[in-house]
Amino acid sequence: MANRPANWLGLSLALPLPLLLVLAYLFPLAGVLAWSVSMPAGIGLGNFRQIATDPLILSIFLRTLRICTVVTLVSVAIAYFLAYHLRFGSSWKKRVLLIGVLIPFWLSALIRAFAWLMILRGNGLANSFLQSAGLITEPLALARNELGVTIGMVHFLIPYAVLPIFSSLQHIDDRLLQASRSLGAGFWRGFKDILLPLSSSGLLAATVIVFVFSLGFFVTPAVLGGGRVVMVAEYIYVQMFQLSNWGLGAALSAILMLIVVALMLALIKIVGIRRLMDTAS
């Protein structure tokens, strides 16, 4: 009986968080799912049938998946290189890389997108430098296309991939690498047989995180794509806030949420929740 007041106190302190989650996430989510099957013409799956049969929507989905896949592969490859040097580099290199990884978190996505537009556009810094160096005679098409969108997204997402990979590399015992070198293993053999397998959880987590984030990108494709590279998130915005087609926009949002949930469940299934928490720490 003496512990009952303490139990009620703990419950009262813990209760606001799940209530906040219900109010902030579950209610809006339930509303979006309800719109997807009830608007604009009553209960039914018409919006999902339209998504499955409309060539325009299917092309936007395929473009989104293609860009997200390329962005994920490039971002994770660069992030692994940076995380490796952040883990095993000299002290000054670690400081420089750490600053380079953290600074992008302090800048908004809109500022970074417009900065890349200034660099990549026809008369931007990149083309001006290449022309002044005599490497090209006419400006390259670096913006208003998938290349510009990919560059902007990769720059934005690299820090999110570096952190889980770096965390997994930190858990590797240096004595394993020393033992492999003493047995005659070179860099690539040690990387293939020790570093890569032991950091696979962080690598997989980084892959899923980058891919999930890239699925919902809106600002960067809108600015660097210039309306020519429409991805799913931008198309949802157009349907809801410009065409007032709330049902179709909600159905597209529901499909994106299902993809994200499936990816997270697959990550937990493959890596394991305990190993994933160790990587995050």
N, C-alpha and C positions, 0 to 999 in steps of 0.2 A: 504493500500500500504506500510505503514511503517513496517508492520510485515513480508513483503515478503522476505527481505534479511535474517531475522532471521530464517524463515522457511527453506529457501534454505541452510543456514548454518547447521541447525539441520539435514536436510536430507543428506547433504554431510558427516556429521560426523557419521550418522547411516548406510550409504550405504555400507561401507567396510565389515561389519560383515556378512550381507546376501550374499554378493559376495563371501566372504571367504567360507561360508557354501556351496554355490553352487559349487565352484571349488574343495573344499576338500572332499565333501561328495556326492553330487548329481551326478556329472559327473562320479566318480568311481563306484557309485551304478548303474547308468544306463549302464555302461560298463559291469559290472558283470551280470546284468539281460540280456543284449544282448548276452553275451557269452553262457548263460544257454540255450538259444533257437536257437543258430546259429552254435555252434561248437559241434562236429567236422564235421558234414555232412550236413550243410545247415540248413535253417529254419525248426523248428519242435520241438516237445515235447519228442523226444527220450530219452533225459537225465532224464526227470521226470518219464517216463515210466520205465526206468531201475531202478531208485530209488524205485519205487513202487513194482517192481517184483523181484529184486535181493535179495536173502535170506541173503547174507553177509551184504549188506547195511542196510537191515531191522533189522538184529541182532545188528549192531552197533548203530542204532537209539534207539532200545529198551534198550540196555546197557546204552547208554548216558542218556536216560530219567530215568532209574532206579537209576543210580548213582546220578544224579542231584536231584532227589526226596529225596533220603536218606540224601544227603549232606544238602539240604535245611532244612529238618525237624530237623536234629541234630544241625545245625548251629543256627537256629532261637531259638531252645530251650535253648541252652547254652547262646546265646546272650541275651535272655530275663532275664535269671538269672543274668548275669553280669550287664545289664542295670538297673535292679531293685536295686542291691546293689550300683551301681553308683549313683542312684537317692536318695536312702533312707539310705545309709550306713554312717558310721562315716567319719570324714574328712580324716583320714589317709587311710582308706579303699578306699575312692574315689580317692585319689592321686595315690595309687598303681594300682588300676584298670584302671585309665586314662592312666597311663604310659604303662600298659600292652596292652591297646587297640591301642594306637598310635604308639608304636614301630614297629609293623609289617608293617605299611605303609612306613617305612623308609628302608625296606629290599626288595630286588628284589624277584620275584617269583622263579627264578632259584636257588638262594642261599637257600631259605627256602625248596625247593624241595630236594636239595642235603643234607641239614641238616637232614631232615626226613629220607632220605635214609640211612644216617649214623646211625641213631637211630634204624630203623626198620629192617635192613637187617639181614641175618642169624647170623653174628658175630658182630652185632651192639650193641649199649648200652643197649637197652631194653632186648634183649635175653641174653646178658652177665650178666646183673643184675639178671634176673629171674633164670638163671642157677646157679649163685653163691649163691643165696638165697635158692637154693634147691627146688624151686617151679616147675621147669620143668627139664626134663632130655635131651631133644632134642630141638633145636631152633624152634620157632614157625614161621609159614609163615606169616610174617607181611608186607612184601613188595613184589613187582612184582605181585600184585594181586589187586582186587577191594578194599580190606580192606585198603591197603596202600594208594591207590589213594584217597579213601574217607577221611582218616585221614589228608592227606596233603591238600585236598581241604577245609575241614572243618576249619582247622587252618588258611588258607588264607582268608576265607570268613566271619569268625565271626566278625571282626571289622566292615565290611560293614553292618552287621545286627544290631550291637549294636547301631550305631548312630541314625537311624530312630526310633528305639524302645525307646531309651533314650530321644529323642526329644519329643515323644508323652507322655512319663511319666512326663516330666517336665511341660507339660501343665495341669496336673491334680492338682486341688486345694487340698492342704493338709487338709483343713477343712472338705472335704467330708470324708476322712479316719477317722478323729477325730470324726466326727458325727456318723459314722458307729460303731466305737468302743464304743462310749458312749451309743449306743442303743443295745449293747450286741453282735455285730457281731465279730466273731473271725477272724483270719488271712485268712483262706481259704474262708470264706463267703465274706469278704471284697475284696479278690482277684477276686473271681468269679463274684461278682455283681458290683464292682466299677472299680478296676484296669484293668481287662481284657477288658471289653467293652469300656472303655474310651481310652485305648491304642491300640484298634483294628486297627486303621488306620496305626500306626507305625508298628504294627505286620504284616499287610498285605503288606505294602511297603517293609519291610525287606524280606519277603518271595519272592516277585517278584524280588527284586534286586539280592538276592542270587541265585535264580534259573536262571535268565538271565545271570549273570556272569558265573555260572557254565557250562552253555551250550557252552560257547566259550573257555573253558579251554583247553590249549594245553601243556604247559610246565610241569605242575604237573603230569598229567596222563602219559606223555611220559617218565618222569624220574622214578616215583614211580611204574608205570605199567610195565616198562621194555619191551614194545612192546607186552605185553600179554593182556593189557586192552586198546584197541584202542577205542577212542571216536570220535565223529563226527568231531571236529576241527582238530584232528590229521589226520583223514582220508582225510579231504579236503586238508591238507598240502601235504600228500603223492600223491594224485591225481594230484595236480597242479605242484608241484615242483620236484617230483621224477618220475612220470609217464607222465607228460605233458598232462594230460587229463583235459584241462582247462574247457571244457563244463560241465563235470560231477561235477567238483569241484565248478563251479559257480552255478550250479543247487542246490547242497547241501547248499551252502552259502545262496542262495535265500530262501530256505525253513527255514533255521535258522532265517533269518531276518524276515520272515513272523511270525514265532512263537514269536519272541521278540516283534514285533509290536502288535500282538494280545494280548499278556500278558500286555503290557503297556496300551493299550486301555481299557482292562478289569479292570485294576487297577484304571484308571481315572474314568471309568464308575461307579465302585462300591464305591470308596472312595470319588470321587469328586475332581476337580482340586484345589479348594480353600482349602479344608481340607488337600490335599496332600502337597500343598505349605506351609501350617502351620506346618505340620509334618517335612518338610525339613528344616524349619527355627528353 
